[in-house]
Amino acid sequence: MRLRSLFGIISKDTNYNATTLDKVEEMDTSDGVLSPCPISPNCVCSKLPQSDSHYIEPLVPTASTLAIFPLLVEYVQQLPNAELEEKASHYVRVSIKSMFLGFTDDLELFFAGDKIHVRSASRTGWYDFGVNRRRVESIRRYMEDELEG
């Protein structure tokens, strides 16, 4: 089932949707890989080339990634206004509502060997004032200071 809305195409089989100025891009996580970023600057993702403006470093624990990942999953579920959307042994997706206007962002963590790939993106709008990048960096600081320090 596909519906066109003001913000893009919503499909029953698609986890995310994003509208850009010139196209609607469907994003699917069914293959276990993080969703791509739209062209808008309100998304960061560690699975992109470093030259991409959406790129952010993956989380690379100095301790065992296998031990750290469940602790990070627990931490992101406890972020303010966070709601668990999807969870598997190697993947988690959490939606987070902004405190003032109630906009929803999606945060994904993907366990991949010695790294934890991350994606944080606003579902609507064009600019996020750096909120998604700061969110990922605060998760990185928590990992480095609280889990490894």
Sequence and secondary structure as in RCSB ss.txt:
>XXXX:A:sequence
MRLRSLFGIISKDTNYNATTLDKVEEMDTSDGVLSPCPISPNCVCSKLPQSDSHYIEPLVPTASTLAIFPLLVEY
VQQLPNAELEEKASHYVRVSIKSMFLGFTDDLELFFAGDKIHVRSASRTGWYDFGVNRRRVESIRRYMEDELEG
>XXXX:A:secstr
 EEEETTEEEETT SEEEE SS EEEE  TTSS     SSSSEEETTS TTSTTB   B  SS HHHHHHHHHHH
HHTSTTEEEEEE SSEEEEEEE TTT  EEEEEEEEETTEEEEEEEESSSS  TTHHHHHHHHHHHHIIIII  
